[in-house]
Amino acid sequence: MCLDSEEIISPAVPMALRLSGILMGGVVIVYERKVKLLYDDVNRLIAEINVAWKVKAVKGPTMLRKGKSKAKSVLTLLPFSAHLIVVQC
């Protein structure tokens, strides 16, 4: 038998006050667990998003040398390839 919280608050058939209290206590425990799981999931998601968006300093061919303000066009452009052409409608 599955009871909804609304059925516990206002039952079709009268039930003892003690039974009603015990059932509502169970509803509160289940709700608390659901909220805790949701809270943990959201905190984990926020942590993963922060890690994914963290800017990392990369040394290599993408960095300009000291005293240089422009990069060579060969280093900044992709090589032409006919299969990379995208046609917009």
GINOR-V998548 format. One record per residue. N is the residue number from 1. RES is the residue in one letter. SS is DSSP state (A for helix, B for strand, O for the rest). PSI is psi as a letter, one per 20 degrees, with the letter a starting at -180 (NA if undefined). Layout:
{{N:RES:SS:PSI} {N:RES:SS:PSI}}
This chain:
{{1:M:O:p} {2:C:O:p} {3:L:O:p} {4:D:O:q} {5:S:A:h} {6:E:A:h} {7:E:A:h} {8:I:A:g} {9:I:A:g} {10:S:O:n} {11:P:O:q} {12:A:O:h} {13:V:O:p} {14:P:O:p} {15:M:O:r} {16:A:O:q} {17:L:A:h} {18:R:A:g} {19:L:A:g} {20:S:A:g} {21:G:A:g} {22:I:A:g} {23:L:A:g} {24:M:A:h} {25:G:A:h} {26:G:A:h} {27:V:A:g} {28:V:A:g} {29:I:A:g} {30:V:A:g} {31:Y:A:g} {32:E:A:g} {33:R:A:g} {34:K:A:g} {35:V:A:g} {36:K:A:g} {37:L:A:g} {38:L:A:g} {39:Y:A:g} {40:D:A:g} {41:D:A:g} {42:V:A:g} {43:N:A:h} {44:R:A:g} {45:L:A:g} {46:I:A:g} {47:A:A:g} {48:E:A:h} {49:I:A:g} {50:N:A:h} {51:V:A:h} {52:A:A:h} {53:W:A:j} {54:K:O:p} {55:V:O:p} {56:K:O:p} {57:A:O:p} {58:V:O:p} {59:K:O:p} {60:G:O:b} {61:P:O:i} {62:T:O:i} {63:M:O:q} {64:L:O:q} {65:R:O:r} {66:K:O:p} {67:G:O:i} {68:K:O:p} {69:S:O:i} {70:K:O:q} {71:A:O:q} {72:K:O:q} {73:S:A:h} {74:V:A:h} {75:L:A:i} {76:T:A:i} {77:L:O:q} {78:L:O:q} {79:P:O:q} {80:F:O:p} {81:S:O:p} {82:A:A:h} {83:H:A:i} {84:L:A:i} {85:I:O:p} {86:V:O:p} {87:V:O:p} {88:Q:O:p} {89:C:O:NA}}
